Amino acid sequence: MDYLSQIIQNWVGWFHFITSVLALVTGTIVLLNKKGTVFHKRTGYVYVASMLMLNISSFFIVNFEGFSVFHFFAIVSLITIFGGMIPAYKRGKNWLAYHFYFMSWSVVGLYCALWSEVGTRFVNNMKDFWWMVALATFITAFIGARIINKEAKKLNFK
């Protein structure tokens, strides 16, 4: 990789990191605060914008010489964002349930991605550590599913 490519990859990596931290913070704030308020909407828009930038920037990060499983999950993440926002704009039948589920799973997916990021950035030998990342991701998804289902029952979505 030439010098200019390295600079661009470094810049994209930092941009990806900054937008991911912003998404983690705003996604958590949205989850922990009252829904439907002006604060919820404004913070949610920051979350959506940061997630869009985060996911788009991921396609400019090449760790494995091409399309990887991380790029696949970036597409899944984009689907959850659009799956949550389109019903909120259209306000059709059951829009609130769609918005709730897709956006909630978007945040859970972001936390799952955090474990993969930790594994790939901070562990030298991922061959021996992948199972810990997989376990942390599974536990995160399991806890997220429990919380989402509990909140859905409160909101009479189930």
Secondary structure, DSSP 8 states (H G I E B T S, - for coil): --HHHHHHHHHHHHHHHHHHHHHHHHHHHHHHS-TTSHHHHHHHHHHHHHHHHHHHHHTT--SSSS--HHHHHHHHHHHHHHHHHHHHHH--TTHHHHHHHHHHHHHHHHHHHHHHHHHHHH-S-HHHHHHHHHHHHHHHHHHHHHHHHHHHHHTT--
